[in-house]
């Protein structure tokens, strides 16, 4: 795949850039080199290689869920600056 000026111009608009002609030519050259490298990688035979989700297989570090000490509703609201005996009251931030 080769990049042309129209595609570079489109990418320039998407990225909200204002490139000079020299910068556009430079980026087109760089992007073409990247695409050539990707094409080279795609030529490799990977039929015998299983896909990886993670490069290193790790067991998840999990723990057992255990219940602990809980505050009653009255205790939880005790230090709240504003409450209505049921809920915390906070300033409205969205109209």
N, C-alpha and C positions, 0 to 999 in steps of 0.2 A: 504494500500500500504506500503510495506516495502522497505527500501533502502538497496541496497547491495553494495559491494565494487566496482563493476564496475561502478555503477551510481555515487558513491562518486568520483571515479577517473575521470569520465567524467566531473562532475561539477568542480573538481579541475582544469582540463585543461581549461575549459571555463572561469573560474575566474582567470586564470593565477596564481594559487597558488602552493606552494610546501609544502605539509603537511607531517608531520611525521605519522607513523602508529597510534600513540596514538592520535594525532590531528584528523586524519580521523575517528577513532572510536568514539571520542567525538562528532564530527560534525554529524556523522551518527545517534548517539543516540539523539542528539538535534533535528535533522530534523525529525526523527521518532516520537518524542514527539509532534512536531508541526503538523505533518500529522494526528496523533491520535486525537488531539484537533479539527482539521478541520473536521474530520469524525464525531466527536460528535456533532458539530454544524450542520452538514448536516442532522442529524437524527431528528431535530426539524421540527414540522409540521408548515409550513408557508403558507398554502393554503389560509387562510383568511386574510393575511396581504398584503396590496398593496405595490408595490415596491416604494422606495424613490429615487428621483434624488438628493435631498439635505435633510439633516436631519432637517433643519429649513426652512420653506417656507418664502421667502423674496420677496418683490416686487422689481424689478430692479429700481435703482435710475437713471432715465432718465431725459433728458432735451430736450426742443424743439430746433431744429437746427435753428439758426438765422444767417443771413448774417450780417457782420459787416464792419468795415473800412478795406479796402484792399490797399495794396501798388500797385502802378503802376510798370510795369516792370523796368522802368528807376529808380524809387526810390529804388526798391529791389536790383538792381545791383550797386547802387551808392557807397556803402561802401565795395563792394567785392574787395579783393586784385587783382583778375584776372577775367576778363569777356570779352566776345566778343560782347557786346551790345545786346545779346540775352540770353546767358546762363552763369552760373557760370563756371569757369574753375578751375579744381582741378588736383592735381598731379595724374598720372597714378599709380595704385597700383597693378594691375593684368597684367601679361604679356600675 
